[in-house]
Amino acid sequence: MESSSSEDDLWFCHFFKNRKRKYWVHPILKQTQGEFHLLIKKLWNYPDRFQVYFRMSVVQFDMLLAKPKPEDH
């Protein structure tokens, strides 16, 4: 049996209505001036937010940066 759109909407509203959050936008994202290099420095202090933003951990990011580049040869 398929659920109706209204049932899906009801579940969605119920899920987010009962969800407790400390904040909707992380404070470090509110403080940025849109400067990418400043954001990276701030995110480095919040590994969980770094993971969400880049979809990889700080360790994985460092490993990626450490890979040889064409101009290194």
C-alpha beads as a LAMMPS data file, in Angstrom:
LAMMPS data file: protein, C-alpha beads

73 atoms
72 bonds

1 atom types
1 bond types

-500.0 500.0 xlo xhi
-500.0 500.0 ylo yhi
-500.0 500.0 zlo zhi

Masses

1 110.0

Atoms # bond

1 1 1 0.000 0.000 0.000
2 1 1 1.426 3.367 -0.982
3 1 1 1.424 6.257 1.427
4 1 1 -0.246 9.432 0.340
5 1 1 1.521 12.724 -0.005
6 1 1 -0.311 14.103 3.036
7 1 1 0.927 11.175 5.156
8 1 1 4.491 11.869 4.010
9 1 1 4.055 15.560 4.804
10 1 1 2.690 14.728 8.244
11 1 1 5.646 12.478 9.028
12 1 1 8.088 15.114 7.796
13 1 1 6.497 17.850 9.941
14 1 1 6.347 15.560 12.981
15 1 1 10.003 14.560 12.589
16 1 1 11.330 18.106 12.383
17 1 1 8.899 19.576 14.899
18 1 1 10.113 17.210 17.627
19 1 1 13.764 17.501 16.760
20 1 1 15.826 19.406 19.333
21 1 1 18.602 21.619 18.017
22 1 1 21.146 23.822 19.693
23 1 1 21.096 26.092 16.657
24 1 1 19.970 25.984 13.017
25 1 1 23.107 27.529 11.546
26 1 1 26.446 26.772 13.156
27 1 1 27.972 29.929 14.678
28 1 1 31.187 29.611 12.674
29 1 1 29.209 29.844 9.453
30 1 1 27.520 33.028 10.638
31 1 1 30.882 34.638 11.411
32 1 1 32.504 34.088 8.035
33 1 1 32.901 36.835 5.507
34 1 1 32.607 34.367 2.638
35 1 1 36.345 33.865 2.557
36 1 1 37.058 30.224 1.808
37 1 1 40.528 30.180 3.356
38 1 1 39.196 31.675 6.606
39 1 1 36.395 29.141 6.731
40 1 1 38.827 26.221 6.442
41 1 1 40.836 27.527 9.398
42 1 1 37.680 27.820 11.486
43 1 1 36.315 24.434 10.412
44 1 1 39.596 22.781 11.380
45 1 1 38.643 23.411 15.027
46 1 1 35.279 21.654 14.541
47 1 1 36.019 18.236 12.976
48 1 1 32.343 17.276 12.901
49 1 1 31.435 20.433 10.932
50 1 1 34.501 19.944 8.700
51 1 1 33.181 16.472 7.853
52 1 1 29.745 17.836 6.979
53 1 1 31.121 20.688 4.843
54 1 1 33.765 18.727 2.894
55 1 1 32.222 15.235 3.111
56 1 1 35.567 13.930 4.377
57 1 1 37.427 13.983 7.672
58 1 1 40.341 16.297 8.453
59 1 1 42.680 13.285 8.196
60 1 1 41.307 12.349 4.756
61 1 1 41.652 15.974 3.632
62 1 1 45.299 16.041 4.782
63 1 1 45.983 12.771 2.955
64 1 1 44.486 14.217 -0.225
65 1 1 46.647 17.327 0.056
66 1 1 49.755 15.198 0.625
67 1 1 49.326 13.310 -2.672
68 1 1 51.963 14.193 -5.288
69 1 1 51.002 16.798 -7.829
70 1 1 52.064 16.779 -11.510
71 1 1 54.448 19.712 -10.952
72 1 1 56.191 17.707 -8.170
73 1 1 57.670 15.275 -10.730

Bonds

1 1 1 2
2 1 2 3
3 1 3 4
4 1 4 5
5 1 5 6
6 1 6 7
7 1 7 8
8 1 8 9
9 1 9 10
10 1 10 11
11 1 11 12
12 1 12 13
13 1 13 14
14 1 14 15
15 1 15 16
16 1 16 17
17 1 17 18
18 1 18 19
19 1 19 20
20 1 20 21
21 1 21 22
22 1 22 23
23 1 23 24
24 1 24 25
25 1 25 26
26 1 26 27
27 1 27 28
28 1 28 29
29 1 29 30
30 1 30 31
31 1 31 32
32 1 32 33
33 1 33 34
34 1 34 35
35 1 35 36
36 1 36 37
37 1 37 38
38 1 38 39
39 1 39 40
40 1 40 41
41 1 41 42
42 1 42 43
43 1 43 44
44 1 44 45
45 1 45 46
46 1 46 47
47 1 47 48
48 1 48 49
49 1 49 50
50 1 50 51
51 1 51 52
52 1 52 53
53 1 53 54
54 1 54 55
55 1 55 56
56 1 56 57
57 1 57 58
58 1 58 59
59 1 59 60
60 1 60 61
61 1 61 62
62 1 62 63
63 1 63 64
64 1 64 65
65 1 65 66
66 1 66 67
67 1 67 68
68 1 68 69
69 1 69 70
70 1 70 71
71 1 71 72
72 1 72 73
